[in-house]
Amino acid sequence: MRPARALPLLAALLLAPVLGGCAVGAYISPATPLERAVNGTYEGVGSGLTGRVPYRLVLTVQERTGRASGVLTNLESKKAYAATGSFRPAAGGGALDLTMYEEGDRYRAALHGELRAGAITGQIKTVLLGKELFPYNVTLNKVPATP
């Protein structure tokens, strides 16, 4: 092999381990401490016009993008709603504004609440004719994860 051709090959062989080492040292956690603290399952009760309704919310917050998503289940009717919306971080928690959809695109409810100290407090408003109307005051407490 000629020396002129060997030089680029030698440089590439020496550069590969160096660049590989950079990737290992540059690990960035995919979840922030706040995300690890607030993401999970919440259960509780909503009280409104039709009485008390038990709910479960499986929540995922993305602090860096200000987004939140999850699934809200009415434990009485067993109906589940896809939830998507915003999360505004604040000390030890933040504010949630989620829109709930049934069957992918049917706007059914909205959750406006505060996430603090392992609990979500706020209102779920059911939607009628495209308007948020019937409010349910809710308190959902975080369910400890089981190993």
N, C-alpha and C positions, 0 to 999 in steps of 0.2 A: 504494500500500500504506500502511496506517495505521502510525504509529510504534509503537503498542502491539503490533502483530503482527510488526513488523520486528525488534524487540529480541530475542525468542527465536530467530529465524532467524539473526540476526547472531551471537548468542552460540554457537549450534551450529556455524556456519561457522568461527568463531575457535577453538573448542575442539577440533575434529577434528585439525588439524595438531599441536597440543600433545600430545594423547593418543597420536597416531601416533609422535611422537618418543620418548615414554616407552617404548614397546614395543621400539624399536630399542636404546635404552640399557640395557634391563633383560634383555639376553640372558643366559641361564644355560645353560652347557654341559650336554648330556644325559648325558655320561659324566664320572665323576670321574677324577683321575689314576690311582688304583688300578685302576679298571675298565679304563682304556686299557692299563695294564700287564699285566693278567692275562687279559683276554678274548682268546680265540683258539683255535687248534688245538693239541692236545697228543698226542704219540704215544710209545708205549713198550711195555714187556712186563710181563705179570703171570706170576708163578711160583706154582704150586700143585700140588694132587694130580695133575692130569692133565698136568703139564709146563708148558712156557712157551707163553703165548698173547699174540700182538700185539694191541694196542688203539689206537684213535684216539678222542679226546674233543674235541668242539667245544663249548667252554664260554662261557657268558655269565653274568657276575656283576653283580648290582645291589647295590652297596654300601649305598645309602640304605635299602633295604628288607630287607637281609640275606638275599636270595634268590639262588639260582643255578639255571641250567637249561642243557640242552644235549642232545647226542646222543652216546652211546657206541657205537662199532662194534667188534665182534670181527673183526679183519682176517683171521682164519683161516676162520671160518665165514661171514663176511659178514653176520652178523645185527646189526641196529641196535636200540638201545634208547633210548627217550625218557628223559631224566634231569631230575629236579626235586628241589629241596631247599633247604637253608640254607647260608649263607655267613656266617661270623663273622670280621670283619676283625681283623687283628693287624699289627704293624709289618712292612711289606714284603710282606704276603700275607694269609693267613688259613686258617681251617679249613673244610673242605667236608664236608657230609653229604648225599649224593645218593641218591635212590631211582630205580631203573631199571625201566621198564615196556616190555613187548613188546606190540605190537598195541594200544596205547592204555591197556589196563587190567590186563594180566597182570604182576604183581609178580615180577620175575626176579632182581634183584640190588641191592646197595647199595654205594656207594663212600664210605668214611670216610677222609679224608686231609688232609694239610697242603699248602698252596699257598705255596711260597717260592722266590724266585730263579729264576723261569721253569720250575719243576718241581712236579709233584704226586706226593707219596709217600704211600702208605697201603695200604689193603686194599680189594679188591673181593670181596664175599661173595655167592656165588650163593645163590638161595633155593630151598628144597625144602619143600613142604607149609607154606608161609607163614613159615618160619624161615630166618634168615641163617645158613648153615652153612659151606660150602666156601670158605675164604679163599684169595685170590690176592694176594700181596704185589706191589704195582705201583709202578713209577716211570714217569711220563709227562713227557716234556720238551716245552716249548713249541716249536712249529715256526715259524720266522720267516715273517712274512707276505710274500708276493710281490706286487710292484706290478703 
